[in-house]
Amino acid sequence: MIRSHTSLALLGLVFVVIATLLYFLRPGAPEAWAFFLLFASIGVTMASVVDLTLLWTLPRLFPILAPYLGTFGIILVGVLVRGYTKHDGARLLEGAPEAGEPGFSERQRFAPQRRMWAMTALLLVISTVLAVLLAGARPGSVRYDIVDGLLYTWLCATCVLGLALLAVGYLRGKSPRRRARIRQILWAWPVGAGIPVINLFVGNVLGLQPMSMIWNGFLVLVPISTADAIVRHDLLRLNRTARRLVGGLTVAALVGMALGLVLWAAVQFLKLDDAPAMVALAALLFAIAAPVTHRVQSHVEGLLRSRRYDAGRLVADFSARASTATQLAEVLARLREALQQSIAPGSFELYRFDRSAARLVPMGQGAPVAVDPAVQAWLDHVDPIVIDEDTPAPAALPGAALAVRLAVANEPVGLLVIRERSDGTPYEDADVAFAAALGGPLAASLVNTLAFEAVERLNRELEARVAARTAELEQKNAELGTLNQRKDELVATISHDFRSPLAVIRQNVQTVLRDLPRMDPVDVKNFLEGVARQEDRLTALCTNLLDLARLKQKSAPDTPVDLAEVARQMVDDLAARAREAGVELNVDVAVGGTTMARGDRDRLSQVVQNLVDNALKFTPRGGRVQVRVGGDGRMVHVDVEDSGVGVPQDALPRLFEPFFQVPTNTHAGLGSGLGLAIVKAVVDAHGGSVTVQSQEQRGTTFSVELPALGSGTALPPSSPLGHDAAGSTAV
């Protein structure tokens, strides 16, 4: 018994040392205070039991501190899950609906947190009552035995309650880092705290023969696992040692529990009380458990193990490859490869910071993110940001678990957002440091590749613009060539049209001047009439040329014009010519539609006259020319249809060009080739359109559409019309 108490004293010193070390490593942190309070109390309590040894003599602290151990344990659990400072942490422990979940009530938002404090106060009251009763009872008395049984029952109940709260916090927790801490505690606490509590409960409450007090050494699993869980991701770099220690002690605890239970059963039921039999039984148990211990320890280390990778080699390899990359896709591929070989995130996103638009532009398939104050805080934060319950992710970046600012010359150029792992394990300090080490070369590569791609894009745009400009110049050159050819044709046509009448005039004048004394008055009259006819032809040609020039300079008067009346007048004026040519000429005005237009009456009359005159010229004897006028309330239609020789299909596109004449034998060379060009110019100036349909040897139809009066369609601004030149134009 003295040796057992001596071992408890030494174990208590270990508790005090671990608790003090953690407190000084994390001074002022709530976890450090709660840890120190619990495990320093356990250590002092265990050390104060040693009053039967020669190690030291302490006051009777056991009855004062022991009742509070379970309460201190629950306080530590509440601190770990933020049950006292965060109402969501308290709700998590109760399993109550959280904000946004069905059943959540805004009035009950802070109720779980208040209940957490109330439960802690109740536990402190019960612990205080037990401490008072235990301190006032005399050891060995019946009252002391009763209070002692209540004490160990209370410790067992609070231990089970603390483990239950931790289990609820683990199952409902949303933070991978906090879940990992709770998982580590849950792995060691049932073994570390369960064996001593069961030992004391069985021995002191149930009155059975207690197990060896040496097994209480497994209690050291509790502070070791909790210390590792608290500081694992924050400060200490003892992860591998802590994992091995927890795994080894777990194996030892399991083997010790099995050995103790078997030996206890052998003594109680088989009545084996001699030493050789005990040694043989123990050797048999160790031989059976040997193959299992290694697997158990490996499994424990696997649960607590962080990912192992050569961070220095991966960073150097990424820097070397990314620095020579010229395309952003190649940098993303190298980054994906480096992350998968190291921290293995579920996904990640690389953003470029567009300062002018105040947004983050994804380099992958995501959507742009507006830079609000929360995102801007990330861009201004130099160190990597680990997302936790205390540092939530902005609403614009859901699912983020780790964020690394990318900066060049201390100016943010982007953001690397790493999301949670698929298996839910958190990122440790080594993972955060690795991601931060990738940030420097990644920022430089991002800037370099974007600049290179911008230069390439600019080169492509310049090449495309040069190609487009070259094609445009080639088109302009072709158009200029066509215009030059048409100019030559125009000059030749005008020269021909002027030279032919002048030649006739010159011949007639020379004949009259030479033979005038010998000519009779009738011959002189015939020659002079020929001169007059050629002069009329020259005058008409000059008039048409002037009309085309004036059409581009003057505006049309905006006056009502009845196109039906204009058509009837033109038919009446040309009726005699039609009878002489043997052509039937009719006009048909539709009933029920408006035929009123707005514009220049003289010019619109010229349009109808030119079209009818053109139809009579190319319609053979016995043919027919039909003029139809109608309207639909929005447009006025004027159609001139003939049964003449028609126009070849290849000549239709050029029919309205100045001086263009259809190359036919019938009426070849008649007219100036300006009549239809004037028709097109006048109709366009009035906001209308003119089209032509024709079949050779079957006839041609010209269709004119003009905005109707009152249709709401006004004449085009500065419509190019000259109204001081009159007369018809023959084609």
C-alpha positions in Angstrom: 0.0 0.0 0.0 2.9 2.3 0.8 4.4 1.6 -2.7 1.0 2.3 -4.3 0.7 5.6 -2.5 4.2 6.4 -3.5 3.4 5.8 -7.2 0.4 8.0 -6.9 2.5 10.8 -5.5 5.0 10.6 -8.4 2.0 10.4 -10.9 0.6 13.5 -9.2 3.9 15.3 -9.7 3.7 14.4 -13.4 0.2 15.9 -13.6 1.3 19.1 -12.0 4.4 19.4 -14.3 2.3 18.9 -17.4 -0.4 21.3 -16.3 2.2 24.0 -15.4 4.0 23.5 -18.7 0.9 23.9 -20.8 -0.1 27.0 -18.8 3.2 28.7 -19.5 3.2 27.7 -23.1 -0.3 29.2 -23.6 -0.6 31.9 -20.9 -3.9 33.6 -20.7 -5.7 31.2 -23.1 -9.0 29.8 -21.7 -7.9 26.3 -22.6 -4.7 26.8 -20.6 -6.6 28.0 -17.5 -9.1 25.1 -17.7 -6.4 22.6 -18.3 -4.3 23.9 -15.4 -7.3 24.0 -13.1 -8.2 20.4 -13.7 -4.9 18.6 -14.0 -3.1 20.6 -11.4 -6.0 19.8 -9.0 -5.7 16.1 -9.9 -1.9 16.2 -9.3 -2.1 17.9 -6.0 -4.9 15.6 -4.9 -2.9 12.5 -5.8 0.2 13.9 -4.2 -1.7 14.7 -1.0 -2.7 11.1 -0.6 0.8 10.3 0.4 0.5 10.7 4.1 1.7 7.1 4.9 5.1 7.4 3.2 8.3 9.1 4.0 8.3 11.2 0.8 6.7 14.3 2.3 3.9 15.4 4.5 1.1 17.6 3.0 -2.1 18.9 4.5 -5.2 16.9 3.9 -6.1 18.4 0.5 -7.7 15.2 -0.8 -11.1 15.7 0.8 -11.1 19.4 -0.3 -10.1 19.0 -3.9 -11.4 15.5 -4.9 -15.1 16.5 -5.1 -14.2 19.2 -7.6 -12.3 17.1 -10.1 -15.4 16.0 -12.1 -16.7 19.5 -12.2 -13.3 20.8 -13.3 -13.4 18.2 -16.1 -16.8 19.4 -17.3 -15.6 23.0 -17.2 -12.6 21.9 -19.4 -15.1 20.3 -21.9 -17.2 23.4 -22.0 -14.1 25.5 -22.7 -13.0 23.2 -25.5 -16.3 23.5 -27.3 -16.8 27.2 -26.5 -19.9 26.4 -24.5 -19.3 29.4 -22.2 -18.3 32.1 -24.6 -20.2 31.1 -27.8 -23.9 30.3 -27.6 -23.5 28.1 -30.6 -21.1 26.0 -28.6 -23.6 25.5 -25.8 -26.3 24.6 -28.3 -23.9 22.1 -29.8 -23.5 20.3 -26.4 -27.3 20.1 -26.0 -28.0 19.0 -29.5 -30.5 21.9 -29.9 -31.3 23.3 -33.4 -28.9 25.9 -34.5 -29.6 29.2 -36.4 -31.0 28.3 -39.8 -32.1 24.8 -38.8 -35.8 23.6 -38.4 -37.0 24.2 -34.9 -34.7 27.1 -34.1 -36.3 29.9 -32.1 -34.7 33.4 -32.0 -36.0 33.8 -28.4 -34.1 30.7 -27.3 -30.8 31.8 -29.0 -28.9 32.3 -25.7 -30.8 29.9 -23.6 -28.3 27.0 -24.0 -25.4 29.2 -23.0 -27.3 30.3 -19.9 -28.1 26.7 -19.1 -24.4 25.8 -19.5 -23.5 28.4 -16.8 -26.4 27.2 -14.6 -25.3 23.5 -14.9 -21.7 24.5 -14.0 -23.0 26.5 -11.0 -25.0 23.5 -9.9 -22.0 21.1 -10.2 -19.9 23.5 -8.2 -22.6 23.6 -5.4 -22.8 19.8 -5.3 -19.0 19.6 -5.2 -18.8 22.1 -2.4 -21.4 20.2 -0.4 -19.4 17.0 -0.8 -16.1 18.7 0.1 -17.7 20.1 3.3 -19.1 16.7 4.2 -15.9 14.9 3.5 -13.7 17.4 5.3 -16.0 17.3 8.4 -16.1 13.5 8.6 -13.6 11.5 10.6 -11.7 8.9 8.7 -12.8 5.3 9.6 -16.3 6.4 10.8 -19.5 5.2 9.2 -20.3 8.8 8.0 -16.9 9.0 6.3 -17.5 5.7 4.5 -20.9 6.9 3.3 -19.5 10.3 2.1 -16.6 8.5 0.5 -18.9 6.3 -1.5 -20.9 9.4 -2.6 -17.6 11.0 -3.7 -16.6 8.2 -6.0 -20.1 7.9 -7.3 -20.0 11.6 -8.0 -16.6 11.3 -9.8 -17.8 8.4 -11.9 -21.0 10.3 -12.9 -19.2 13.5 -13.8 -16.7 11.5 -15.8 -19.5 9.9 -17.8 -21.2 13.2 -18.2 -18.0 14.9 -19.5 -17.4 12.1 -22.0 -21.0 12.3 -23.2 -20.7 16.1 -23.7 -17.4 15.5 -25.7 -19.1 12.9 -27.8 -22.0 15.2 -28.6 -19.5 18.0 -29.4 -17.6 15.8 -31.8 -20.7 14.5 -33.6 -22.3 17.9 -34.1 -19.2 20.0 -34.4 -18.6 21.8 -37.7 -15.0 22.8 -37.3 -12.6 20.1 -38.5 -9.9 21.4 -36.2 -12.1 21.3 -33.1 -13.4 17.9 -34.0 -9.9 16.6 -34.3 -9.0 17.9 -30.8 -12.2 16.3 -29.3 -11.4 13.0 -31.1 -8.0 12.9 -29.6 -9.4 13.5 -26.1 -12.1 10.9 -26.6 -9.6 8.3 -27.6 -7.5 8.5 -24.4 -10.0 9.7 -21.8 -12.1 6.5 -21.5 -9.0 4.5 -20.9 -7.0 7.0 -18.9 -9.8 8.1 -16.6 -11.9 5.0 -16.8 -9.5 2.6 -15.2 -8.8 4.6 -12.0 -12.4 5.6 -11.6 -13.7 2.1 -12.0 -10.9 0.9 -9.7 -12.0 3.3 -7.0 -15.7 2.9 -7.6 -15.5 -0.9 -7.4 -13.2 -0.9 -4.4 -14.8 1.9 -2.3 -18.5 1.9 -3.4 -19.3 -1.7 -4.2 -17.0 -3.0 -1.4 -15.2 -5.4 -3.6 -11.5 -6.1 -3.6 -9.9 -3.2 -5.4 -7.5 -3.7 -8.3 -3.9 -2.7 -7.9 -3.5 1.0 -7.4 -0.5 0.8 -9.8 -3.1 0.9 -12.7 -4.0 4.4 -11.8 -0.9 5.4 -13.7 -3.1 5.1 -16.8 -4.6 8.3 -15.7 -1.7 10.1 -17.2 -3.3 9.5 -20.6 -5.9 12.2 -19.8 -3.5 15.2 -19.5 -1.2 14.0 -22.3 -4.0 13.5 -24.9 -5.8 16.7 -23.8 -2.5 18.7 -24.0 -1.8 17.4 -27.5 -5.3 18.1 -28.6 -5.1 21.8 -27.4 -1.7 22.7 -28.7 -1.4 20.4 -31.6 -2.5 22.9 -34.3 -1.4 26.0 -32.5 2.0 26.0 -30.8 3.9 22.8 -29.8 5.8 20.7 -32.4 5.6 17.5 -30.4 2.9 15.8 -32.5 4.9 12.7 -33.4 6.1 12.1 -29.8 2.6 12.7 -28.4 1.1 10.3 -30.9 3.6 7.6 -30.1 3.1 8.2 -26.3 -0.7 8.1 -26.6 -0.5 4.9 -28.7 1.9 3.2 -26.5 0.0 4.0 -23.3 -3.3 2.9 -25.0 -1.8 -0.5 -25.8 -0.4 -0.7 -22.3 -3.8 0.2 -20.8 -5.6 -2.4 -22.9 -3.1 -5.1 -22.0 -3.1 -4.1 -18.4 -6.9 -4.1 -18.2 -7.1 -7.5 -19.8 -4.3 -8.8 -17.5 -5.9 -7.4 -14.4 -9.4 -8.7 -15.2 -8.0 -12.2 -15.9 -5.9 -12.3 -12.8 -8.8 -11.0 -10.7 -11.1 -13.6 -12.2 -8.4 -16.3 -11.5 -8.2 -15.3 -7.9 -12.0 -15.0 -7.4 -13.2 -18.0 -9.3 -10.2 -20.4 -9.9 -8.6 -19.7 -6.5 -5.2 -19.3 -8.1 -3.1 -17.5 -5.4 0.4 -19.0 -5.9 3.1 -16.9 -7.7 4.1 -19.5 -10.3 0.6 -19.9 -11.5 0.2 -16.1 -11.7 3.4 -15.8 -13.7 2.4 -18.6 -16.1 -1.0 -17.0 -16.7 0.5 -13.6 -17.3 3.1 -15.0 -19.7 0.2 -16.8 -21.6 -1.7 -13.5 -21.8 1.3 -11.6 -23.1 1.9 -14.3 -25.8 -1.7 -14.0 -27.0 -1.7 -10.2 -27.0 1.7 -9.7 -28.7 0.4 -9.9 -32.3 -2.5 -7.5 -31.5 -0.5 -4.8 -29.7 1.4 -3.6 -32.7 -1.8 -3.3 -34.8 -3.6 -1.4 -32.0 -0.7 1.0 -31.6 -0.5 1.5 -35.4 -4.3 2.1 -35.5 -4.0 4.7 -32.7 -1.2 6.5 -34.4 -3.1 6.4 -37.7 -6.0 8.1 -36.1 -3.8 10.8 -34.6 -1.3 11.0 -37.4 -0.9 14.1 -39.6 0.1 13.7 -43.3 3.7 13.1 -43.8 5.4 14.7 -46.8 8.7 16.4 -47.8 7.6 20.0 -47.7 11.0 21.4 -48.7 11.3 19.2 -51.7 7.8 19.9 -52.9 8.1 23.7 -52.5 11.5 23.7 -54.3 10.1 21.5 -57.1 7.0 23.8 -57.5 9.1 26.9 -57.5 11.4 25.6 -60.2 8.6 24.5 -62.5 6.3 27.4 -61.9 9.1 30.0 -62.5 9.6 28.7 -66.1 5.9 28.3 -66.9 4.4 30.7 -69.5 0.8 29.5 -69.3 -1.4 29.8 -66.3 -2.9 26.4 -67.0 0.6 24.9 -66.5 1.0 26.7 -63.1 -2.4 25.4 -62.0 -1.5 21.9 -62.9 1.8 22.2 -61.0 0.0 23.7 -58.0 -2.6 20.9 -58.1 0.1 18.3 -58.2 2.0 19.8 -55.2 -1.1 20.1 -53.1 -2.3 16.5 -53.8 1.1 15.2 -52.8 1.1 17.1 -49.6 -2.0 18.4 -47.8 -4.5 16.7 -50.2 -7.3 19.3 -50.1 -10.8 18.4 -51.3 -10.5 21.3 -53.8 -8.9 24.7 -54.1 -9.4 27.9 -56.1 -6.8 30.5 -57.3 -8.1 34.0 -57.6 -6.6 37.1 -59.3 -7.2 40.4 -57.5 -8.7 42.9 -60.0 -8.1 46.1 -58.1 -9.9 48.4 -60.6 -13.1 46.3 -60.5 -12.7 45.4 -56.7 -13.3 41.7 -57.3 -11.5 38.4 -57.2 -11.4 36.8 -60.6 -11.2 32.9 -60.5 -8.5 31.3 -62.6 -10.6 28.1 -62.8 -14.3 27.5 -63.3 -15.7 29.5 -60.3 -17.6 32.8 -60.4 -16.0 36.2 -59.6 -16.2 37.3 -56.0 -16.9 40.9 -55.0 -14.3 42.3 -52.5 -16.3 43.2 -49.5 -14.7 44.3 -46.2 -14.4 40.6 -45.0 -12.6 39.6 -48.2 -10.5 42.8 -48.1 -9.4 41.8 -44.6 -8.1 38.6 -46.0 -6.2 40.4 -48.8 -4.6 42.7 -46.1 -3.7 39.8 -43.8 0.0 38.9 -44.3 -0.1 35.5 -42.5 -2.2 32.5 -43.8 -5.7 32.4 -42.4 -7.1 29.2 -40.9 -10.8 29.0 -40.9 -12.3 28.0 -37.6 -15.3 28.7 -35.4 -13.5 31.8 -34.2 -12.4 32.9 -37.7 -15.4 32.1 -40.0 -15.1 32.3 -43.8 -16.7 35.3 -45.6 -20.1 34.6 -47.1 -18.6 35.1 -50.6 -16.1 32.2 -50.0 -18.1 29.4 -48.6 -16.4 26.1 -47.7 -12.9 27.8 -47.3 -10.7 26.1 -44.7 -7.4 27.9 -45.4 -6.6 31.1 -47.2 -3.2 32.4 -48.4 -2.7 35.9 -49.6 -0.6 36.2 -52.8 1.5 39.4 -52.8 4.3 40.9 -54.9 6.2 43.8 -53.4 3.8 43.7 -50.4 0.9 44.4 -52.8 -1.9 41.8 -53.0 -2.2 40.2 -56.4 -4.4 37.2 -55.6 -5.7 34.8 -53.1 -5.3 31.0 -52.8 -8.4 29.5 -51.1 -8.0 25.8 -50.0 -11.2 24.0 -49.0 -11.6 21.2 -46.5 -10.3 17.7 -47.0 -12.6 15.1 -48.2 -12.0 13.0 -45.1 -12.7 15.9 -42.7 -9.3 16.0 -41.1 -8.0 19.5 -40.3 -5.0 21.3 -41.5 -2.1 21.4 -39.0 0.6 23.9 -38.5 2.9 22.1 -40.9 0.2 22.2 -43.6 -0.4 25.9 -43.1 3.4 26.6 -43.2 3.6 24.6 -46.5 0.7 26.5 -48.1 2.3 29.8 -47.0 5.6 28.7 -48.6 3.8 28.1 -51.9 2.4 31.6 -51.8 5.6 33.4 -52.8 6.4 31.5 -56.0 2.7 31.2 -56.8 2.2 34.9 -56.7 5.2 35.6 -58.9 4.1 32.9 -61.4 0.6 34.3 -61.4 1.8 37.8 -62.3 4.3 36.5 -64.9 2.0 34.1 -66.7 -0.8 36.7 -66.8 1.6 39.3 -68.2 2.9 36.8 -70.8 -0.7 35.8 -71.7 -1.6 39.5 -72.0 1.3 40.1 -74.3 0.4 37.1 -76.4 -3.3 38.2 -76.5 -2.1 41.7 -77.6 0.0 40.2 -80.3 -2.9 38.1 -81.5 -5.2 41.1 -81.5 -2.6 43.2 -83.4 -2.2 40.4 -85.9 -5.9 40.1 -86.3 -6.2 43.9 -86.7 -3.4 44.0 -89.3 -5.1 41.1 -91.1 -8.5 42.8 -91.0 -6.9 46.1 -92.1 -5.1 44.4 -94.9 -8.4 42.7 -96.0 -10.1 46.1 -95.8 -7.4 47.7 -97.9 -7.6 45.0 -100.4 -11.4 45.4 -100.5 -11.0 49.2 -100.9 -8.4 48.7 -103.6 -10.8 46.3 -105.4 -13.6 48.9 -105.0 -11.3 51.6 -106.2 -10.5 49.5 -109.2 -14.1 48.9 -109.9 -14.9 52.6 -109.5 -12.0 53.5 -111.7 -13.3 51.1 -114.4 -16.8 52.5 -114.0 -15.3 56.0 -114.3 -13.7 55.0 -117.5 -17.0 53.5 -118.7 -18.8 56.7 -117.6 -16.4 59.0 -119.4 -16.6 56.8 -122.5 -20.4 56.7 -122.2 -20.8 60.4 -121.7 -18.3 61.1 -124.5 -20.2 58.8 -126.8 -23.6 60.3 -125.8 -22.3 63.8 -126.4 -20.3 63.0 -129.5 -23.1 61.4 -131.4 -25.5 64.4 -131.2 -22.7 66.8 -131.8 -21.6 64.8 -134.9 -25.1 65.0 -136.3 -25.3 68.8 -135.6 -21.9 69.4 -137.1 -22.8 67.4 -140.2 -26.1 69.2 -140.7 -24.7 72.6 -140.1 -21.8 72.0 -142.5 -24.2 70.7 -145.1 -26.4 73.8 -144.8 -23.5 76.2 -144.9 -22.0 74.5 -147.9 -25.1 74.0 -150.0 -27.4 76.7 -148.7 -27.5 78.6 -152.1 -28.6 75.5 -153.9 -31.0 74.1 -151.2 -34.7 74.6 -151.2 -36.4 75.8 -148.0 -37.8 72.4 -147.2 -34.4 70.8 -147.1 -33.1 73.6 -145.0 -36.0 73.1 -142.6 -35.3 69.3 -142.3 -31.6 69.9 -141.6 -32.4 72.5 -138.9 -35.1 70.3 -137.3 -32.5 67.5 -137.1 -30.2 70.0 -135.3 -33.0 70.9 -132.9 -33.6 67.2 -132.1 -30.0 66.6 -131.3 -30.0 69.8 -129.2 -33.0 68.5 -127.2 -31.1 65.2 -126.7 -28.1 67.1 -125.4 -30.3 69.2 -123.2 -32.0 66.2 -121.7 -28.6 64.6 -121.0 -27.3 67.7 -119.2 -30.6 68.0 -117.3 -30.3 64.5 -116.0 -26.7 65.0 -115.0 -27.6 68.1 -113.1 -30.6 66.3 -111.5 -28.2 63.6 -110.1 -26.0 66.4 -108.7 -28.9 68.3 -107.2 -30.4 65.2 -105.6 -27.4 65.1 -103.3 -27.6 68.8 -102.3 -31.2 69.9 -101.7 -34.0 68.8 -99.4 -37.5 67.7 -100.4 -40.5 69.8 -99.5 -42.8 68.0 -97.0 -46.2 68.4 -98.8 -49.0 65.9 -99.4 -48.9 64.1 -102.7 -51.7 61.9 -104.2 -49.8 59.2 -106.1 -53.0 58.0 -107.7 -53.6 61.4 -109.3 -49.9 61.5 -110.3 -50.2 58.1 -112.0 -53.4 59.0 -113.8 -51.9 62.3 -115.1 -48.7 60.5 -116.4 -50.9 57.8 -118.1 -52.9 60.6 -119.8 -49.8 62.4 -120.9 -48.2 59.3 -122.4 -51.4 57.8 -123.8 -50.8 59.3 -127.3 -47.3 57.9 -127.4 -48.6 54.5 -126.3 -51.2 54.5 -129.1 -48.5 55.4 -131.7 -46.3 52.5 -130.4 -49.3 50.0 -130.4 -49.0 49.4 -126.7 -52.0 49.2 -124.3 -51.4 51.6 -121.3 -53.7 51.4 -118.3 -53.8 52.6 -114.7 -55.5 50.8 -111.8 -56.1 52.4 -108.4 -57.0 50.1 -105.5 -60.1 50.9 -103.5 -60.0 51.3 -99.7 -56.4 52.1 -99.2 -54.8 55.5 -98.9 -52.7 56.7 -101.9 -51.5 59.9 -100.2 -47.8 60.3 -99.6 -45.6 63.2 -98.3 -42.8 64.7 -100.4 -42.0 66.5 -103.6 -44.8 66.2 -106.3 -42.5 67.1 -109.2 -39.9 64.5 -108.2 -42.5 61.8 -107.6 -44.1 62.6 -110.9 -40.7 62.2 -112.5 -40.4 58.7 -110.9 -43.7 57.5 -112.4 -42.9 59.2 -115.7 -39.5 57.6 -116.0 -40.8 54.1 -115.1 -43.7 54.3 -117.6 -41.5 55.8 -120.3 -39.0 53.0 -119.8 -41.8 50.4 -120.0 -43.2 51.8 -123.2 -39.7 51.9 -124.8 -39.0 48.2 -124.2 -42.5 46.8 -124.8 -43.1 45.7 -128.5 -46.2 46.5 -130.5 -49.3 44.6 -129.2 -47.9 44.6 -125.6 -49.3 46.0 -122.4 -48.1 48.4 -119.7 -50.1 48.3 -116.4 -49.7 51.0 -113.7 -51.2 49.9 -110.3 -51.5 52.2 -107.2 -52.6 51.1 -103.8 -51.9 51.4 -100.1 -52.2 49.5 -96.8 -52.3 52.5 -94.4 -48.6 52.4 -93.7 -47.1 52.4 -97.2 -48.2 53.5 -100.7 -47.4 51.1 -103.5 -46.8 52.0 -107.1 -46.2 49.1 -109.5 -45.3 49.5 -113.2 -45.6 46.2 -115.1 -44.9 45.6 -118.8 -44.9 42.6 -121.1 -41.7 43.7 -122.8 -38.4 42.0 -123.6 -37.4 41.7 -119.9 -34.0 42.1 -118.3 -31.3 39.4 -117.9 -30.9 38.2 -114.3 -27.2 39.1 -114.2 -28.0 42.7 -115.2 -30.6 43.3 -112.4 -28.0 44.2 -109.6 -26.6 47.0 -111.8 -29.9 48.3 -113.2 -30.0 51.4 -111.0 -26.4 52.4 -111.6 -25.9 55.7 -113.5 -25.3 55.2 -117.3 -25.8 51.5 -117.1 -27.7 50.1 -120.1 -28.9 46.6 -120.6 -26.8 45.0 -123.4 -29.7 44.1 -125.8 -30.2 44.5 -129.5 -33.6 46.1 -129.0 -33.4 49.8 -128.6 -29.7 49.5 -128.1 -28.0 52.9 -127.4 -31.3 54.7 -126.7 -31.4 57.0 -123.7 -28.7 58.2 -121.3 -28.8 55.5 -118.7 -29.7 58.0 -116.0 -33.5 57.5 -115.7 -33.5 54.6 -113.3 -30.6 56.0 -111.3 -32.7 59.1 -110.7 -35.7 57.0 -109.8 -33.6 55.2 -107.1 -32.2 58.4 -105.7 -35.7 60.1 -105.5 -37.3 57.1 -103.8 -34.5 56.7 -101.3 -34.7 60.4 -100.5 -38.4 59.9 -99.7 -37.7 57.1 -97.2 -39.0 54.5 -99.6 -37.7 51.6 -101.7 -37.7 50.4 -105.3 -37.3 46.8 -106.4 -37.4 45.1 -109.8 -38.5 41.6 -111.0 -38.0 40.5 -114.5 -38.1 37.5 -116.8 -36.7 37.7 -120.3 -39.3 37.8 -123.1 -42.1 37.9 -120.5 -41.8 41.4 -119.0 -40.5 43.5 -116.1 -42.2 44.9 -113.0 -40.9 47.9 -111.0 -42.3 48.2 -107.5 -42.1 51.5 -105.5 -43.0 51.8 -101.8 -43.3 55.2 -100.1 -44.5 56.0 -96.5 -48.2 56.9 -96.5 -49.4 60.2 -95.2 -50.2 60.0 -91.5 -48.3 56.8 -91.0 -45.9 58.5 -88.6 -42.9 58.0 -90.9 -41.3 61.3 -91.7 -38.9 62.1 -94.5 -35.3 61.4 -93.8 -33.4 64.4 -92.5 -32.1 66.6 -95.3 -33.5 64.4 -98.0 -31.4 65.0 -101.1 -33.8 66.3 -103.6 -33.5 69.1 -106.2 -36.8 70.4 -107.4 -35.8 73.0 -109.8 -35.1 70.6 -112.7 -38.1 69.2 -114.5 -38.7 67.0 -117.5 -38.8 63.3 -118.2 -35.9 61.0 -118.6 -35.8 58.3 -121.3 -33.8 55.2 -120.7 
